[in-house]
Amino acid sequence: MITSYMHHLVENREVPGAVVLVNVKGERKYFEAFGGYQARDGTSRKTTTSTWFDAASLTKVMATLPAALYLINREKLALHAPVQHYIPEFTFKSITIYHLLTHTAGLSADLSHKSRWHKRNIFHELLASTLVTKPGETVKYTDLGMILLGKVIERVTAKPLNDLVETELYPRWNMPNTTYLLTEKQKMETASTEWDNGQYLQGEVHDEKAFQMGGVSGNAGLFTTAEDMEAYGLKWLYPDSQAVIDPYLLKGACQEHKQGRGLGWEVWNRIGDPPSCGEHWPPGSFGHTGFTGTSLWINPKDEIITVLLTNVVHYGRNHNLKTIRKELHSHVHQCFAK
C-alpha cells in the first residue's frame, strides 16, 4: 500500500524523490527509496535509502530543541527566564525561553521574503521586528522564535549552535549523518532542492534566512538521512534509552502545552484540522515538518515512528505535500497500528 502510493506520486511528478522509513515498537518495518533528482552538475541521480536531505524546519526539533533541553538539564538555561537575560539587546522583556519553544512569543511568522542572494543581517532585522500578538496568549508558528533561541544557545555556550549538537548530541545518539555544514562529498550525496540562479541547490541550505546566517540557524540548516531520523525518533519514543538529556525533560517536551504545541513539537489533540499525520493517528502523536518536504511523526500509543523525506521543492513551491503527508500517514496507520 505504501509502496504503490509512493510509486504513484513519483510517476505523476507529485514528488521527485523520497525515502520512507517506519519503525514499530523499536523494530524497523519499512524502509524504501523512490524516484530521484537532477544534481547540480545536471546529471540524473536515483534516491537511495542513504541519500541526505535538507531537513529545513525539522532543524527546530532536531537541533534547537534538544540543544535547549541539554542546557536546561545542566542549569545553564532556564525555561521560564526572559530572553533578554541572555540577549540584552532584545527589547521585549516579557518574552521567555518557554514562549519561544511553544511558539507563543507573539513574534511574526517570518521576515519579509528576499532572494537568498540579497545581503542582509537577519539577526538585526529580527531584533527590530514588532510583535503581532501578546506574549503567552496565542500559538503562532514562527521561524523568528527559533532563530532567536539559536542565538540564545550560542550566547550561553559561546560557540556556534552546530558545535553543541554535533559534539554532545548526535555522536551519543547514533546519528553520524546529521550535520549542518556538509563536505563536498556529502553535498554530492544530497537530494537537490530548488532551481536557483542557473542551477539546482544541492547540499546548500534552501532556507534563505539560514543561508544568510552562514548555513547555521535555529530554524533551518540541518542535513540528515532517514536512518539518523529514525535514531532520533527512538530517543523520543523511548526517552529512558538515552542518558544525554534527563528523560523527564524529553517526556515533558512532547506533551501538549498550549493549542496543539509541545516544546518545539506539534501535538495532535483532536481539535480542529488534523496536522500532517492525518486524522487517523491517535491524540498525543507528535511531530514536525520541513518546507523542503520532510517530516517526522511519532505515535507513542502504538509505538510508531514515521520518517518521510522528500525534496518536493525540486519541482517548485506549488505542490500537494500537505495532502500527501496525511495520505501517507493514514496508510502507515492502516498497515502498522494495532
Residue, then its C-alpha position, 0 to 999 in steps of 0.5 A: m500500500i505504501t509502496s504503490y502510493m509512493h510509486h504513484l506520486v513519483e510517476n505523476r511528478e507529485v514528488p521527485g524523490a523520497v525515502v520512507l522509513v517506519n519503525v514499530k515498537g523499536e523494530r524497523k518495518y519499512f524502509e524504501a527509496f523512490g524516484g530521484y533528482q537532477a544534481r547540480d552538475g545536471t546529471s540524473r541521480k536515483t534516491t537511495t535509502s542513504t541519500w541526505f536531505d535538507a531537513a529545513s524546519l525539522t532543524k527546530v526539533m532536531a537541533t534547537l530543541p534538544a540543544a535547549l533541553y541539554l542546557i536546561n538539564r545542566e542549569k545553564l538555561a532556564l525555561h521560564a527566564p526572559v530572553q533578554h537575560y541572555i540577549p540584552e539587546f532584545t527589547f521585549k522583556s516579557i518574552t521567555i525561553y518557554h514562549l519561544l519553544t511553544h511558539t507563543a512569543g507573539l513574534s511574526a511568522d517570518l521576515s519579509h521574503k528576499s532572494r537568498w542572494h540579497k545581503r542582509n543581517i537577519f539577526h538585526e532585522l529580527l531584533a527590530s521586528t514588532l510583535v503581532t500578538k501578546p506574549g503567552e496568549t496565542v500559538k503562532y508558528t514562527d521561524l523568528g522564535m527559533i532563530l532567536l533561541g539559536k542565538v540564545i544557545e550560542r550566547v550561553t555556550a559561546k560557540p556556534l549552535n552546530d558545535l553543541v549538537e554535533t559534539e554532545l548530541y548526535p555522536r551519543w545518539n547514533m546519528p553520524n549523518t546529521t550535520y549542518l555544514l556538509t563536505e563536498k562529498q556529502k553535498m554530492e550525496t544530497a537530494s537537490t532542492e530548488w532551481d536557483n540562479g542557473q542551477y539546482l541547490q544541492g547540499e546548500v541550505h534552501d532556507e534563505k534566512a539560514f543561508q544568510m546566517g552562514g548555513v547555521s540557524g535555529n530554524a533551518g540548516l540541518f542535513t540528515t538521512a532517514e536512518d539518523m531520523e529514525a535514531y532520533g525518533l527512538k530517543w523520543l519514543y523511548p526517552d529512558s534509552q538515552a542518558v544525554i538529556d534527563p528523560y523527564l525533560l524529553k517526556g515533558a517536551c512532547q506533551e501538549h502545552k498550549q493549542g496543539r504545541g509541545l516544546g518545539w513539537e506539534v501535538w495532535n489533540r483532536i481539535g480542529d484540522p488534523p496536522s500532517c499525520g492525518e486524522h487517523w493517528p491517535p491524540g498525543s502523536f507528535g511531530h514536525t515538518g520541513f518546507t523542503g518536504t520532510s517530516l517526522w511523526i511519532n505515535p507513542k500509543d502504538e509505538i510508531i515512528t514515521v520518517l518521510l523525506t522528500n525534496v518536493v521543492h525540486y519541482g517548485r513551491n506549488h505542490n500537494l505535500k500537505t495532502i500527501r503527508k496525511e495520505l501517507h500517514s493514514h496508510v502507515h496507520q492502516c498497515f502498522a497500528k494495532 
